[in-house]
Amino acid sequence: MKSIILTVGMELQRMIKDRYFLFFSLLTPFIFYCLFTYINKGVVISGIDFDYFFLISMTCYSLVVNSVQGFGMQMMYDRRQTWMDYLFIHPVTSSQYFVARMLTQLLLNSIIVSVFFLVINTWKQFDRPIGEWIMTSVWLLVVSSLFLTIGILIAQSKKIQTASVTANIVVLGLAILGGLWMPLGTFPEWVQMIGEWLPSYLYARGAWNIAAGEGIEISNIIILVCYFLLCFIGAMTLQYRHRS
């Protein structure tokens, strides 16, 4: 346990200093938020004020970027570093290291949620009960583990270039077609039919439902769990093949 805690501390310091994390996971979504909320002043979507609706969208987008691109590519780079072999000589097993990496990413995700909610709520002064903030935060953090598995799956690529391109395509596809950048209702009907099944849309939809006071649909949870199992099993299978 001590080894995991020490590794988490080390990885957390390393990731926070990462310019990629600061720019793409924090600054870029905040810029998008400022731009789109300025353009869509006074708009209401599904009974939710656009400013709050888009806060959820951009928080989800930030977590997807951090989990898929940030986590996935960092794991890819780590696998190619010689210091990784040296690390495992010490009292840190490979399983402990990967558990520590997952915990580090979840901590980073909690930082993202806290920063977005605190900063933008201070700015916009949303009149929302504390219980709703807590429920939304828990939902976003728990389901972000799905996107960590997608990151692990992409990290199984043999070439860094392939993994980088794949991660970019996946993130952009999840963001655009999943309705994180623009409400899904603004797209053609055939795009909406695809988007409604994407994990990014189901992810944000759960938080939107909490905001609307409707509760999270059971079907939503079941589909996300299936996505998680599919990506996790796929990642573990590919990792086993690489080692054999």
Sequence and secondary structure as in RCSB ss.txt:
>XXXX:A:sequence
MKSIILTVGMELQRMIKDRYFLFFSLLTPFIFYCLFTYINKGVVISGIDFDYFFLISMTCYSLVVNSVQGFGMQM
MYDRRQTWMDYLFIHPVTSSQYFVARMLTQLLLNSIIVSVFFLVINTWKQFDRPIGEWIMTSVWLLVVSSLFLTI
GILIAQSKKIQTASVTANIVVLGLAILGGLWMPLGTFPEWVQMIGEWLPSYLYARGAWNIAAGEGIEISNIIILV
CYFLLCFIGAMTLQYRHRS
>XXXX:A:secstr
 HHHHHHHHHHHHHHHT HHIIIIIIIHHHHHHHHHHHHTTT EETTEEHHHHHHHHHHHHHHHIIIIIIIHHHH
HHHHT THHHHHTTSS  HHHHHHHHHHHHHHHHHHHHHHHHHHHHHHH     HHHHHHHHHHHHHHHHHHHHH
HHHHTT SSHHHHHHHHHHHHHHHHHHTTSSS GGGS HHHHHHHTTSHHHHHHHHHHHHHTT    HHHHHHHH
HHHHHHHHHHHHHHHHHH 
